[in-house]
Amino acid sequence: MASDWTDDAGASPGVVCDDCLAWARERDYAGYDPYDGLNSTIVDSLTNNWLTRLVGLHAVHKSPVNLRPLLGVPAERNPKGIALFAMAYLNRYRETGDAVEKERAESLLRWLNENRSSEYDLAAWGYNFDWQNGRKFFLPEYHPSIVVTVFGGRAFLDYYETTGESWALKTAQSAASFIREHINRERVDGFDVFTYTPHDSFVLINTNALAAGFFYRLAPHRDSGELFERATELFEFVVDAQADSGGWYYAMPATESHLTHDNFHTGFVLESLHDYAMDHPTDHPSRDAYETGLRFYRDNLFDENGAPRFEADRRYPYDVHAAAQAILTFAQRDLGRDREMARTVYEWTTANLLDDDGYFHRRVGRVLTDRTPYMRWSQAWMCRALSALSLRESEGA
């Protein structure tokens, strides 16, 4: 029986998701990324330090027209995008029971297993492009990072929880071991926290929340008190780092952040914190942090029509990644107002960012709309979000 989440004004989330997955499948899940400019041999030949790499990367990233075909940037599979597509197929399988969806998820996960970062024996993944993070660090292509490895690990954990197949759990466990053993750590306000890569010292709140959420889900499958304790310590750091407003800055300390309270990183924190917070009584600090954070998120990072503001003090651009994460964050909740918010964001996104050809535009700016088809940033994220919303709808949650 259809729930009150059904979009009566148009196609349901499941139908839109299937169409968008088909669009990606026709292209073998390979495409462009907002940050893949250094994959151009032309651009790469002109960059040899942090400044020239940053200029080259953002010249392609911020161009009002897509320069990638002219610059010879190849359309490639992105490991994080592949993990997101696999999670979307698993949601479709849970909802429909169609074995084809399970087979598609497994095929993508087998590819991920075969395309780990080659520097380590454990399961770890990085982006398929060189990436210069300001002056903080340079991340060569496929060099592993915490965030890509978390999403890879979560995809394998999703598969295990859906099918019970032990090979997937083994890979998820391997990814968790890589993070614990090889991602660099820093001491911040008395907490032992992770940086972004094995070699940098840049501490982000959302990446620690993502790792904590992954560890917390994985711990019961390993009967691992040690993994649970590590998740708890990281969640305590996240709660302690919450600003008085209820939001979270991007980096620690806040002075290191180029963002204030932005949309999708706030959503990352909330989605990661949800299960841990809900497993504790209402007077527990994590529960209070979650509820306060969600109110801040809802009240400050969205327009009334569901358009996702970029930051709490900055409306534009309205980005598809923020919209996807918002759908995931609000669909996670059982309260009616959160269900309604998930639907409102869904309706705004399909009305304003969905192309007639079956892919999502990246963002609506104050003046320009970026209609470049980005496989990871736009399509993979929205497929995962739509599949999650459709699954919740089918469950009548």
N, C-alpha and C positions, 0 to 999 in steps of 0.2 A: 504494500500500500504506500502510495506517495505521501511524503510528509509535507509539512507546511514550508519546507525549504524550497520546494519546486519553483522555478522561475517561470511564472505564467506568461510573462511578456515575450518569451523566446525559448530557445532550446535549453534543455536541462544541462547542468554541469557535466554529467556523464557523456551526453551526446557531443558537446563541445570538446571534451577531453579526448574522446575517440577520434574525432576529426583532426585534432591537433597532434595526437600521437601518430596518426597516419601520415600527416605532413612531414613529421620528423623521420618516420620510418622510410618514406620514399627517398630521403636524402641520406639514408644510412646513419642518421643521428650526427652527421658531420656538418659543421657550419662555422660561422664567424663568431667572435666574442668581442665585447667592447674593448678589451685590453690586449688584443692579439697583434697590435701594430708592429711589435718587434719580430714577428714571424715573417715580415717582409725582408727579403735579402737586401733590398735597396735601403730600407730604413736601418737595418742592422749594420750595414757597412759604414754608416755615418755616425754610429754611436759607440763610444768606448769608455764612458764614465757615467756616473750617476746622473749628471745634469743632461747630457745629450740623450741618454736612454729615456729619461723622463720627458724631454721635449718631443722625442720621436714617438714615444708611446701615446702621449696625449694629443699630438698633432693629428694622429689617425683617430683616436678616441673621440675627440671633440669636433671633428670636421662636420660641417652641416650636410655634406654628401659622403656617401660611402666610398672611401678611397681604396678599399682592400683589393677589388679586382684589378685596378690600375697598378697597384704596388705589388701585386703577385702574392698577397697573403692567401695561403691555402685554406680551404674549408676542411676542418679536422674534427675528430671526436675529442671531447673534453672529458676527462675522467669524472669530474664532479657532475657534469651534465648526464653522463651515462648512469651514474648512481641515482640521480633524480628520476630519470626515465624508468629505471628498474623499479623504483619505489612506486611510481605511478601505475605501472603494469600490475604490480602486486595488489595495489588497492582495487584496480579493476577486477582482478581475479577474485579477491575476497567478496566483492559485490556480486559479480555475475556467475562465478563458478566456471567460467570458460577456461579450459585448460590451455588454450592458445595464449592467453594473457600470461599465465605462469611460465610457459615455454619462452615467451619473449623476454620476460624478466630474467630467467635463468641464462639465456643466451648473452644478455648484456653483462650479467655478473661473471660469467665465464670469461668474457673479454676483459673485464676489470682484473680478474685474477691473473690473466696472462700479461697484463700491461701495468704491473706494479712499477714503482720507482726501482730502478736496478741497483741503487746504492746500498740497499739493506736487504737482509734475509726475511724480515718481517713485512707484513702487508702495509703498504704506504703508497700514497698517491700525491701528485702535484698537478698543477695546471699545464696545459700543452703549449705554453708560451713563456718566454722570458718576461719577468715582471719586476719593475723598479718601484718600490714602495717609498716614494719621496726620497729623503736622505737616510731612511731607517735601514733598509737592506735591499739587496738585489737577490731575486729568486730565479735561478735558471729554470728553463723548461723541464717539466716532470720532476723537479726536485721537490720532495715531499713537504707538505705543510700540515699543520694541525687541522685546519678546517676541511681541506679536501679529504684527508684521511678519516676524519669523523664521519663525513657523509658517505664515504665508501664503506666504512664499517657499519654504519646504520643500515645501509641497503642490504648487506649480507645478514645482519641481524633481523631485519624485516622478513627476509626470505626464510630464515630458520624458524621464526615465530609463526610464519604462515604455513610452512610445509613440514617442519620437523627434520629437515635434512641436515645431518651433522657437519657436512663439509662447509656449509655456509657459516655455521656457528664457529667453526675452527678459524675461518678467515676473519670474522668479526673479532674474535679473541686476539688474533695476531695483530690486528690494527690497534686494538687497545694497548697491547704490549709495546708496539712501536711508539705510541704517544708517550707512554710512561717511561720508556727507557731511552728515547732518543730526542724528543722535543726538549729544547732548552728550558730551564726554569729560573725564575727570579724570586726574590723575597720582597713582597709588597705588603706593607702594613701588618706584618706578622704572619702572612700567609705564603705558602710555597705554591707558586702558580706557574702556569705554562706561558711561554712566548709563542711566536708564530711558527718558527722553524727550528731545526736543530742547532742553528748557528747565530740567531739574532737575540736581542734583549728587549724586544718590543712587546709589551703586555697589553692585550685587548680583553675587555670584559666579556664580550659576546663569545669569543673563542673558548674561553674557560668555561662559560656556561654550556656551550655545545659539548665540550669534552665531559663535563659533569653529567649532563643528561645521558650521554652515550654510556658512560660507566655505570650509571644508576640502573639503566635498563639491562645492561649486560650482566651485572653482578649476580642476580638470582640464577642465571643459567650456568654460572661457574661455581655457585655456592662460595662466592669470594667475599669474605668480610673485608679483606684488604682493599678490594676494588670499591666496595661500598663506602669505606672510610675515606678513600681518596675523593670520591664523588661528593661526600658530605663536606669535606674541607673546601673543595672548590665552590660548592654552593654557598658556604658560609662567606667566602670571599665575595661572591656576587651580591649577596644580601648586604654585606658591609659596604660595598662600593656604590650602593644605590644613593642617588642624590636626594636632597630633601624634597624636591619637586615630585619624586616618584619615578623619574627617568634614570637612565644610565648614560654616562659618557661613553665614547667609543674606546678610549685608551685610558691607561693608568700610568702616571697621574693624568688628570684631566687636561693639564697644560700641554701634554703630548698629543692631544687629539685635534685633528683637523675638522672633526664633526662635533656638534654638541649632542643633542638627543635626536638622532635620526630614526627614520621609520623602520627599515627592515632589520637593522641590528638590534633595535629594541624588541622587535618581534622574535628574533633569534633567542634573546635572553628569556622572554616570557614563555615561549614554547618549550625551551629546555627546562625551565624551572617548574613547569606545571605539575608533572607527576610527583615530584619530590614534595612540593608544597601541599598538594592534595592528600598526600599520605600522612600529613601532620595535622594536629588539631588547630582550630581557628586562631588560638593565641600564640602559635609558634612563629618566630621571626620570619621564616621562609614563606609562611602563608600570608602574613601581613605584607611582606615585600611584593609577593605576587599580586595580591588584590590591589595594593596601592599602585604598583606598576601598570597593571591593566587599565585602571582608571585614567592614569596619566596618558597612556597610549591611546585610548579611545577618545579622550577629551581634547588632546593636543596635536595629534598626528593625522587627523582625518577631517575633511570637509563634511558638511551635512549630507552631501550626496554620495559619500563613500570614497571620494577621491583621496588617495593616500598622499599627504603632504611629505615633502622630502625631509624636513626637520621640523621641530616644534615651532621654530621661529622663522620658517621659510617654506612657503607653499610649493613653489616650482623647483625642479620639474616633478611631475607626477610619474613615478617610475613603476614599470610592470613588476619588477622584483619585489618592491614594497607591497604592491597589491597582492601578489602571490603569497607572501609571508603573512600578510594580514588575514587572508582567507584561512590559512593553516592555523594561525594563532586563535582566531575567534571560533573556528569550527571545532577546535579542541574542547571547547566549553559546553556545558549542558544547559546554561541559562538562556532563556528566550531572547534576551536583548543581545547576547553574543551571537546566537544563531541569526538573528535579524541583521546584525552588523556584517557577518560573513556574507550574507546574501546581498546586502547593499553594496559591498565592495565588489562582489562578483558581477553584479549588474552594471556598475559603473565601468568595470574593466572590459567586459565584453562589448559594451556600447562604445567605448572610447579607444580601445587599444587592439581589438581583434580585427585582423585584416580579412577581407573576403576570400583570400587565398588559403586561409587556415593557419596563419601564424600570428603571433602577437607582436605589435610594435613595442619598442623599448620604452618610450616616454613621451609625454606631452609637456613641452616647455612653454614658457611665457609667450614665445614667438613661434618657435619651430617644433615640429613633431619628428622624432627619430623613428623612421619606419624600417630601419635595417633589420633583417631577420637574424637575430642572435640566438643561436641554438641553445646554449646553456642559460644565459642570463634571462631570456624571455621564455622560450618555448619549454625548456625542461622544468623550470620553476612553476610555470602555470599549469603544465600537465600534472605535476605532483599535487598542486593546490586543488585543481578541479577534481582530480580523482579522490582526494581526501574529502572534499565537500560532498561529492556524489555518494561516497560510501556512508558518510554520516547521515545523509538524506535517506538512503535506503534502509538504514537501521532505525529510522524514526527517532533518532536521539534528540 
